[in-house]
Amino acid sequence: MPFNLLKIYDICKSDEALLQQLQDWRLVPSYRNCPSCENPMKLLPNKEDGWMWRCKNKIVKRKQSPKECGKMIRFRTGTFFARSHLSYFQGIKYFLNFLN
């Protein structure tokens, strides 16, 4: 399906729309499990990358009160953008050139 400027605008008009499209194209994961506690992580807004995976699950250790796992993973880790210095918008432009 060829992309036109209107479609590209719709994709890039908000962070949420861009994230959804990246997930639809499978360039970024739609879920991630915590490497520390194996529970699902949440995708939260972050100033550096736009998003950050963070584990907010409670861990109960013996004879201690529950504490938040708190493990954080950069959004780019394990994705098409992992070793790139491109912004997401630049990466999308690069990717869309291959689609046309």
Secondary structure, DSSP 8 states (H G I E B T S, - for coil): ----HHHHHHHHSSHHHHHHHHHHTTSS-S--B-TTT-SB-EEEEETTTEEEEE---EE--TTS--EE---EEETTTTSTTTT--S-HHHHHHHHHHHH-
